[in-house]
């Protein structure tokens, strides 16, 4: 086949860098603190085909969203949203089991 082997091949997205992983961990911690890890993971996974459009939507809404985020942070989030492996890593972080806190007021059965 020769030249046709790579004719329609889509390049693999890069693995998230350590800085991007740290940003995703911070985001996952904030989501978990609000008790929304399950719904956030479901939403992120179900909207996977339109993540590119979401990143472009952030570009369009940058003047409004810029009030809440710095421009550099917004650029980082847009780049992460377009990277499938970074999104998969975020979902993995959201689906991790958090250590269960034992309730001391509840009596255990013998």
ZADO-1210 file (C-alpha; in nm, 4 decimals, padded with zeros to 6 digits):
<atoms>
<atom x="00.0000" y="00.0000" z="00.0000" code="UNK" pos="1"/>
<atom x="00.2927" y="00.2332" z="00.0596" code="UNK" pos="2"/>
<atom x="00.1775" y="00.5941" z="00.0535" code="UNK" pos="3"/>
<atom x="-00.1815" y="00.5110" z="00.1522" code="UNK" pos="4"/>
<atom x="-00.0837" y="00.3773" z="00.4952" code="UNK" pos="5"/>
<atom x="-00.0749" y="00.7259" z="00.6453" code="UNK" pos="6"/>
<atom x="-00.3093" y="00.9060" z="00.4070" code="UNK" pos="7"/>
<atom x="-00.6077" y="00.9305" z="00.6412" code="UNK" pos="8"/>
<atom x="-00.4403" y="00.8641" z="00.9725" code="UNK" pos="9"/>
<atom x="-00.5295" y="01.1021" z="01.2538" code="UNK" pos="10"/>
<atom x="-00.2357" y="01.1728" z="01.4854" code="UNK" pos="11"/>
<atom x="-00.2648" y="01.0593" z="01.8458" code="UNK" pos="12"/>
<atom x="-00.3026" y="01.3412" z="02.0979" code="UNK" pos="13"/>
<atom x="-00.0064" y="01.3895" z="02.3316" code="UNK" pos="14"/>
<atom x="-00.0073" y="01.2640" z="02.6882" code="UNK" pos="15"/>
<atom x="-00.0821" y="01.5391" z="02.9412" code="UNK" pos="16"/>
<atom x="00.2325" y="01.7046" z="03.0730" code="UNK" pos="17"/>
<atom x="00.3037" y="01.7084" z="03.4489" code="UNK" pos="18"/>
<atom x="00.1791" y="02.0689" z="03.4678" code="UNK" pos="19"/>
<atom x="-00.1423" y="01.9725" z="03.2879" code="UNK" pos="20"/>
<atom x="-00.1854" y="01.6723" z="03.5162" code="UNK" pos="21"/>
<atom x="-00.1496" y="01.9007" z="03.8187" code="UNK" pos="22"/>
<atom x="-00.4116" y="02.1386" z="03.6754" code="UNK" pos="23"/>
<atom x="-00.6488" y="01.8455" z="03.6175" code="UNK" pos="24"/>
<atom x="-00.5895" y="01.7169" z="03.9711" code="UNK" pos="25"/>
<atom x="-00.6752" y="02.0600" z="04.1130" code="UNK" pos="26"/>
<atom x="-00.9914" y="02.0691" z="03.9028" code="UNK" pos="27"/>
<atom x="-01.0892" y="01.7181" z="04.0147" code="UNK" pos="28"/>
<atom x="-01.0363" y="01.8118" z="04.3809" code="UNK" pos="29"/>
<atom x="-01.2616" y="02.1159" z="04.3417" code="UNK" pos="30"/>
<atom x="-01.5313" y="01.9064" z="04.1729" code="UNK" pos="31"/>
<atom x="-01.5065" y="01.6339" z="04.4387" code="UNK" pos="32"/>
<atom x="-01.5284" y="01.8929" z="04.7182" code="UNK" pos="33"/>
<atom x="-01.8668" y="01.9969" z="04.5827" code="UNK" pos="34"/>
<atom x="-01.9828" y="01.6333" z="04.5666" code="UNK" pos="35"/>
<atom x="-02.0300" y="01.6414" z="04.1903" code="UNK" pos="36"/>
<atom x="-01.7670" y="01.3901" z="04.0756" code="UNK" pos="37"/>
<atom x="-02.0121" y="01.1356" z="03.9340" code="UNK" pos="38"/>
<atom x="-02.2237" y="01.3837" z="03.7389" code="UNK" pos="39"/>
<atom x="-01.9134" y="01.5670" z="03.6141" code="UNK" pos="40"/>
<atom x="-01.7568" y="01.2406" z="03.4909" code="UNK" pos="41"/>
<atom x="-02.0845" y="01.1449" z="03.3210" code="UNK" pos="42"/>
<atom x="-02.1132" y="01.4860" z="03.1541" code="UNK" pos="43"/>
<atom x="-01.7522" y="01.4897" z="03.0351" code="UNK" pos="44"/>
<atom x="-01.7761" y="01.1372" z="02.8913" code="UNK" pos="45"/>
<atom x="-02.1125" y="01.1899" z="02.7234" code="UNK" pos="46"/>
<atom x="-02.0041" y="01.5119" z="02.5525" code="UNK" pos="47"/>
<atom x="-01.6740" y="01.3720" z="02.4199" code="UNK" pos="48"/>
<atom x="-01.7613" y="01.4178" z="02.0501" code="UNK" pos="49"/>
<atom x="-01.8158" y="01.7917" z="02.0938" code="UNK" pos="50"/>
<atom x="-01.5163" y="01.8846" z="02.3101" code="UNK" pos="51"/>
<atom x="-01.3590" y="02.0668" z="02.0162" code="UNK" pos="52"/>
<atom x="-01.6715" y="02.2778" z="01.9816" code="UNK" pos="53"/>
<atom x="-01.6639" y="02.3451" z="02.3548" code="UNK" pos="54"/>
<atom x="-01.3092" y="02.4738" z="02.3277" code="UNK" pos="55"/>
<atom x="-01.4142" y="02.7017" z="02.0420" code="UNK" pos="56"/>
<atom x="-01.7112" y="02.8162" z="02.2514" code="UNK" pos="57"/>
<atom x="-01.4697" y="02.9138" z="02.5274" code="UNK" pos="58"/>
<atom x="-01.2798" y="03.1164" z="02.2696" code="UNK" pos="59"/>
<atom x="-01.5988" y="03.3002" z="02.1795" code="UNK" pos="60"/>
<atom x="-01.6994" y="03.3547" z="02.5433" code="UNK" pos="61"/>
<atom x="-01.3502" y="03.4546" z="02.6533" code="UNK" pos="62"/>
<atom x="-01.4446" y="03.8173" z="02.7317" code="UNK" pos="63"/>
<atom x="-01.7198" y="03.7011" z="02.9691" code="UNK" pos="64"/>
<atom x="-01.5371" y="03.4047" z="03.1205" code="UNK" pos="65"/>
<atom x="-01.2230" y="03.6172" z="03.1512" code="UNK" pos="66"/>
<atom x="-01.3812" y="03.7849" z="03.4519" code="UNK" pos="67"/>
<atom x="-01.3501" y="03.4581" z="03.6478" code="UNK" pos="68"/>
<atom x="-01.0281" y="03.3131" z="03.5037" code="UNK" pos="69"/>
<atom x="-00.6982" y="03.4597" z="03.3940" code="UNK" pos="70"/>
<atom x="-00.6303" y="03.4501" z="03.0206" code="UNK" pos="71"/>
<atom x="-00.3410" y="03.2050" z="03.0650" code="UNK" pos="72"/>
<atom x="-00.5547" y="02.9666" z="03.2740" code="UNK" pos="73"/>
<atom x="-00.8329" y="02.9858" z="03.0155" code="UNK" pos="74"/>
<atom x="-00.5876" y="02.8957" z="02.7366" code="UNK" pos="75"/>
<atom x="-00.4713" y="02.5944" z="02.9403" code="UNK" pos="76"/>
<atom x="-00.8288" y="02.4725" z="02.9904" code="UNK" pos="77"/>
<atom x="-00.9045" y="02.5123" z="02.6188" code="UNK" pos="78"/>
<atom x="-00.5972" y="02.3090" z="02.5242" code="UNK" pos="79"/>
<atom x="-00.6924" y="02.0383" z="02.7732" code="UNK" pos="80"/>
<atom x="-01.0480" y="02.0256" z="02.6441" code="UNK" pos="81"/>
<atom x="-00.9214" y="01.9543" z="02.2923" code="UNK" pos="82"/>
<atom x="-00.6865" y="01.6765" z="02.4116" code="UNK" pos="83"/>
<atom x="-00.8695" y="01.3413" z="02.4383" code="UNK" pos="84"/>
<atom x="-00.6049" y="01.1871" z="02.6627" code="UNK" pos="85"/>
<atom x="-00.6235" y="01.4781" z="02.9068" code="UNK" pos="86"/>
<atom x="-01.0026" y="01.4473" z="02.9222" code="UNK" pos="87"/>
<atom x="-00.9707" y="01.0715" z="02.9801" code="UNK" pos="88"/>
<atom x="-00.7264" y="01.1429" z="03.2641" code="UNK" pos="89"/>
<atom x="-00.9757" y="01.3863" z="03.4203" code="UNK" pos="90"/>
<atom x="-01.2525" y="01.1251" z="03.4038" code="UNK" pos="91"/>
<atom x="-01.0152" y="00.8722" z="03.5602" code="UNK" pos="92"/>
<atom x="-00.9463" y="01.1150" z="03.8461" code="UNK" pos="93"/>
<atom x="-01.3165" y="01.1805" z="03.8958" code="UNK" pos="94"/>
<atom x="-01.3993" y="00.8087" z="03.9039" code="UNK" pos="95"/>
<atom x="-01.1356" y="00.7248" z="04.1657" code="UNK" pos="96"/>
<atom x="-01.2745" y="00.6012" z="04.4924" code="UNK" pos="97"/>
<atom x="-01.2217" y="00.8542" z="04.7656" code="UNK" pos="98"/>
<atom x="-01.1178" y="00.7133" z="05.1011" code="UNK" pos="99"/>
<atom x="-01.4337" y="00.6422" z="05.2974" code="UNK" pos="100"/>
<atom x="-01.4665" y="00.8308" z="05.6205" code="UNK" pos="101"/>
<atom x="-01.5827" y="00.6133" z="05.9030" code="UNK" pos="102"/>
<atom x="-01.8780" y="00.7496" z="06.0967" code="UNK" pos="103"/>
<atom x="-01.8036" y="00.7102" z="06.4671" code="UNK" pos="104"/>
<atom x="-02.1660" y="00.7717" z="06.5700" code="UNK" pos="105"/>
<atom x="-02.2916" y="00.4595" z="06.3942" code="UNK" pos="106"/>
<atom x="-02.2885" y="00.1404" z="06.5975" code="UNK" pos="107"/>
<atom x="-02.1481" y="-00.1618" z="06.4205" code="UNK" pos="108"/>
<atom x="-02.3045" y="-00.5039" z="06.4425" code="UNK" pos="109"/>
<atom x="-02.1089" y="-00.7660" z="06.6366" code="UNK" pos="110"/>
</atoms>
